[in-house]
Amino acid sequence: MSANAIRANPTGGFPASKVLWTIVGWLVVLVFFFPVLWMWLEAFKTEPQAASSPPTIFFVPTLLEFQEVMSGDFPPFFINSAIASLGSTLLVLVLGLPAAYALAIRPVKRTQDVLFFFISTRFLPFAASLVPLYLLARDLHLLDNIFALTLIYTTINLPLGVWLLRSFLLEIPHDLFEAARVDGASFLTELVRIVVPLIAPGIAATSLICLIFSWNEFFYAVNFTSSTAATAPVFLVGFISGRGLFYAKLAAAATLASLPVLLAGWVAQKQLIRGLTMGAVK
Amino acid sequence: MIAVSKNGGVRGPTAASVARRDAWLRRLPLLPAFVYVILVTQIPFALTVYYSFFSWNLLKDNSFKFAGLENYARLLTDESIRIAVWNTVLLTIAVIAISVVLGLAVASLLNSEVFGKGFMRTLMIAPFLIMPTAGALIWKDTLLNPLFGLLPYLLAPFGLGRVDWVNQYPMVSVVTVEVWRWTPFMMLIILAGLQSQNPEVLEAARVDGATAFQAFRRITLPLVRPFIELGALLGSLFVVQTFDSIFMLTHGGPGEDTTNIPFLLYLVAFQGFNIGQASAIGVVAVILTTIIATVALRTLFSIFQVEARR
């Protein structure tokens, strides 16, 4: 890959142009990264420093605002986000793995249609089912309930999960499954003992994508929860009003709320690409 | 299969019934996910279609009554619907076009001979991973804010010091934040395409006297075109649903200047509690999205088929 990249150099490979393109590249990347960096810087300032004009560039970093956020009302929101994201990811794997297995290894008639149906539901706008789901949740007293939100996130991620897991399963040599079946392994044994270890990277990629989408999800969170089940993005809504200047606190909360997905995405960049392109790019 | 049928024939049940049982067993693992998806997406959608023919406001008791095509008629005449459709189209096309161009540029940079490629890519994908609500707030309050923001301060020498970006140029602000978020997405997909290129082809072209630009246009671009299409189509399916940044930055305003279909739906359903009208908007949104999604999925399937042929 690096050999490709080096030889595909459009500039001809002179050291001078290499330096030039490196500088251009870093400038562009830093422009894109700057808002994130600025968020971090603001988070380590005091409130007067964060809301000063001209902006404070040099300052002594303080953890004051992080402590403020963590000792305040933020933790329950964070925990709700964790429950909804991890819970829905787990459900996607439990429901999606057998389905993906059936579609990849034991194709039946109309497999392609079933697959198309699954994935098309991912792109159904939330407008399609929003009103009935809201009325149902209201009538069942499940508004502001974190498990109702978990089920909604499962719906959002399941189609992508089935699709992705299937694309990983297709890469496993068919003989392995045949061998297991001859040995008399039951379906569940086959799934747990053979399939799961073989597609561990696929499960990681699927989980990552599910986590990103459900952790960052806002539309259902803000409309289906109010207080007890509200998630981290809903906590940030409290900063919109603009009354009073809480920029440092806002930056600290935004940093903490973004951290899990940022770290997970950075650690698993390869899985990220595969997941975002629905398995099309390996 | 044949062995099973023969056994079945001896024991009693006919071959056909065993085959049917076998087919059901094959489908069984599919069933939980299938039933779940139908329960949570298809049945509610059917109800949405049903409600769209009724006039129903949750805030008024006993307001549920048949309205025929009234909700749809209002969609055609209501100014705010037209504005929302226009804003959705404008936002989607602007964000996708700009982020594809920028994404292609950054991907080309990262695919060339530069120092610190891996680290550059790591930093570059951060805007996509940051929680959208958090990113929008950071832009609004610490970068674009006319009093304390960094951008007006940096632009002051150019006479743009006191521009209130979010209020004076609301759509520009929303597009900027969304482009910032989606460029890394395009970059990742296009970079993967560039890296699948065989460098020897480019080298041969250079030997034959092609300039770098010619080689890029004639060789690289056709090769990464499917990846650009994939990125643009998948991206547009997400961008038509933009809600977070609009909610945080402009709340659809000023006036209705940045109200797109999802935000209008939010206003009608959760501020006005007008269930019938919201359902009609939902049905129209589904039709519009289905058109894009059909094209997107076809592209996706064709890429998979190309992969399979290799």
Chai-1 contact restraints between the chains, C-beta under 6 A:
chainA,res_idxA,chainB,res_idxB,connection_type,confidence,min_distance_angstrom,max_distance_angstrom,comment,restraint_id
A,M1,B,Q195,contact,1.0,0.0,6.0,A-B,restraint_1
A,N4,B,Q195,contact,1.0,0.0,6.0,A-B,restraint_2
A,N4,B,P199,contact,1.0,0.0,6.0,A-B,restraint_3
A,A5,B,N111,contact,1.0,0.0,6.0,A-B,restraint_4
A,I6,B,E113,contact,1.0,0.0,6.0,A-B,restraint_5
A,R7,B,P199,contact,1.0,0.0,6.0,A-B,restraint_6
A,A8,B,N111,contact,1.0,0.0,6.0,A-B,restraint_7
A,A8,B,P199,contact,1.0,0.0,6.0,A-B,restraint_8
A,A8,B,L202,contact,1.0,0.0,6.0,A-B,restraint_9
A,N9,B,S112,contact,1.0,0.0,6.0,A-B,restraint_10
A,N9,B,E113,contact,1.0,0.0,6.0,A-B,restraint_11
A,P10,B,S112,contact,1.0,0.0,6.0,A-B,restraint_12
A,P10,B,A212,contact,1.0,0.0,6.0,A-B,restraint_13
A,K18,B,E113,contact,1.0,0.0,6.0,A-B,restraint_14
A,W21,B,S112,contact,1.0,0.0,6.0,A-B,restraint_15
A,W21,B,V114,contact,1.0,0.0,6.0,A-B,restraint_16
A,T22,B,V114,contact,1.0,0.0,6.0,A-B,restraint_17
A,T22,B,F115,contact,1.0,0.0,6.0,A-B,restraint_18
A,G25,B,L109,contact,1.0,0.0,6.0,A-B,restraint_19
A,G25,B,V114,contact,1.0,0.0,6.0,A-B,restraint_20
A,V28,B,V106,contact,1.0,0.0,6.0,A-B,restraint_21
A,V29,B,M120,contact,1.0,0.0,6.0,A-B,restraint_22
A,V29,B,L123,contact,1.0,0.0,6.0,A-B,restraint_23
A,V29,B,M124,contact,1.0,0.0,6.0,A-B,restraint_24
A,F32,B,M124,contact,1.0,0.0,6.0,A-B,restraint_25
A,F32,B,P127,contact,1.0,0.0,6.0,A-B,restraint_26
A,F33,B,L123,contact,1.0,0.0,6.0,A-B,restraint_27
A,F33,B,A126,contact,1.0,0.0,6.0,A-B,restraint_28
A,P35,B,I138,contact,1.0,0.0,6.0,A-B,restraint_29
A,V36,B,A126,contact,1.0,0.0,6.0,A-B,restraint_30
A,M39,B,I138,contact,1.0,0.0,6.0,A-B,restraint_31
A,E42,B,T142,contact,1.0,0.0,6.0,A-B,restraint_32
A,A51,B,F148,contact,1.0,0.0,6.0,A-B,restraint_33
A,S53,B,F148,contact,1.0,0.0,6.0,A-B,restraint_34
A,P54,B,Y153,contact,1.0,0.0,6.0,A-B,restraint_35
A,P55,B,L150,contact,1.0,0.0,6.0,A-B,restraint_36
A,P55,B,Y153,contact,1.0,0.0,6.0,A-B,restraint_37
A,L95,B,P32,contact,1.0,0.0,6.0,A-B,restraint_38
A,L95,B,A33,contact,1.0,0.0,6.0,A-B,restraint_39
A,L95,B,Y36,contact,1.0,0.0,6.0,A-B,restraint_40
A,G96,B,A33,contact,1.0,0.0,6.0,A-B,restraint_41
A,P98,B,P29,contact,1.0,0.0,6.0,A-B,restraint_42
A,A99,B,L30,contact,1.0,0.0,6.0,A-B,restraint_43
A,A99,B,A33,contact,1.0,0.0,6.0,A-B,restraint_44
A,Y101,B,P29,contact,1.0,0.0,6.0,A-B,restraint_45
A,A102,B,P29,contact,1.0,0.0,6.0,A-B,restraint_46
A,A102,B,L30,contact,1.0,0.0,6.0,A-B,restraint_47
A,R106,B,R26,contact,1.0,0.0,6.0,A-B,restraint_48
A,V108,B,R26,contact,1.0,0.0,6.0,A-B,restraint_49
A,V108,B,R27,contact,1.0,0.0,6.0,A-B,restraint_50
A,T121,B,V37,contact,1.0,0.0,6.0,A-B,restraint_51
A,T121,B,T41,contact,1.0,0.0,6.0,A-B,restraint_52
A,F123,B,L237,contact,1.0,0.0,6.0,A-B,restraint_53
A,F123,B,A293,contact,1.0,0.0,6.0,A-B,restraint_54
A,L124,B,T41,contact,1.0,0.0,6.0,A-B,restraint_55
A,P125,B,A285,contact,1.0,0.0,6.0,A-B,restraint_56
A,P125,B,T289,contact,1.0,0.0,6.0,A-B,restraint_57
A,A127,B,L265,contact,1.0,0.0,6.0,A-B,restraint_58
A,A127,B,G282,contact,1.0,0.0,6.0,A-B,restraint_59
A,A127,B,A285,contact,1.0,0.0,6.0,A-B,restraint_60
A,A128,B,F45,contact,1.0,0.0,6.0,A-B,restraint_61
A,A128,B,G282,contact,1.0,0.0,6.0,A-B,restraint_62
A,A128,B,V286,contact,1.0,0.0,6.0,A-B,restraint_63
A,S129,B,T41,contact,1.0,0.0,6.0,A-B,restraint_64
A,S129,B,P44,contact,1.0,0.0,6.0,A-B,restraint_65
A,S129,B,F45,contact,1.0,0.0,6.0,A-B,restraint_66
A,V131,B,T48,contact,1.0,0.0,6.0,A-B,restraint_67
A,V131,B,I275,contact,1.0,0.0,6.0,A-B,restraint_68
A,V131,B,A278,contact,1.0,0.0,6.0,A-B,restraint_69
A,V131,B,S279,contact,1.0,0.0,6.0,A-B,restraint_70
A,P132,B,P44,contact,1.0,0.0,6.0,A-B,restraint_71
A,P132,B,L47,contact,1.0,0.0,6.0,A-B,restraint_72
A,P132,B,T48,contact,1.0,0.0,6.0,A-B,restraint_73
A,L133,B,P44,contact,1.0,0.0,6.0,A-B,restraint_74
A,T155,B,V40,contact,1.0,0.0,6.0,A-B,restraint_75
A,N216,B,M131,contact,1.0,0.0,6.0,A-B,restraint_76
A,N216,B,P132,contact,1.0,0.0,6.0,A-B,restraint_77
A,F218,B,T133,contact,1.0,0.0,6.0,A-B,restraint_78
A,F218,B,D244,contact,1.0,0.0,6.0,A-B,restraint_79
A,F219,B,F243,contact,1.0,0.0,6.0,A-B,restraint_80
A,N223,B,F270,contact,1.0,0.0,6.0,A-B,restraint_81
A,P233,B,M131,contact,1.0,0.0,6.0,A-B,restraint_82
A,P233,B,T133,contact,1.0,0.0,6.0,A-B,restraint_83
A,L236,B,T133,contact,1.0,0.0,6.0,A-B,restraint_84
A,L236,B,A134,contact,1.0,0.0,6.0,A-B,restraint_85
A,L236,B,L137,contact,1.0,0.0,6.0,A-B,restraint_86
A,F239,B,L137,contact,1.0,0.0,6.0,A-B,restraint_87
A,Y247,B,D141,contact,1.0,0.0,6.0,A-B,restraint_88
A,Y247,B,T142,contact,1.0,0.0,6.0,A-B,restraint_89
A,A254,B,A134,contact,1.0,0.0,6.0,A-B,restraint_90
A,A254,B,I138,contact,1.0,0.0,6.0,A-B,restraint_91
A,A257,B,M131,contact,1.0,0.0,6.0,A-B,restraint_92
A,A257,B,A134,contact,1.0,0.0,6.0,A-B,restraint_93
A,S258,B,I130,contact,1.0,0.0,6.0,A-B,restraint_94
A,S258,B,M131,contact,1.0,0.0,6.0,A-B,restraint_95
A,S258,B,A134,contact,1.0,0.0,6.0,A-B,restraint_96
A,V261,B,L129,contact,1.0,0.0,6.0,A-B,restraint_97
A,L262,B,L129,contact,1.0,0.0,6.0,A-B,restraint_98
A,G265,B,L129,contact,1.0,0.0,6.0,A-B,restraint_99
A,W266,B,T122,contact,1.0,0.0,6.0,A-B,restraint_100
A,I273,B,L188,contact,1.0,0.0,6.0,A-B,restraint_101
A,I273,B,A192,contact,1.0,0.0,6.0,A-B,restraint_102
A,T277,B,I189,contact,1.0,0.0,6.0,A-B,restraint_103
A,A280,B,I303,contact,1.0,0.0,6.0,A-B,restraint_104
A,V281,B,A192,contact,1.0,0.0,6.0,A-B,restraint_105
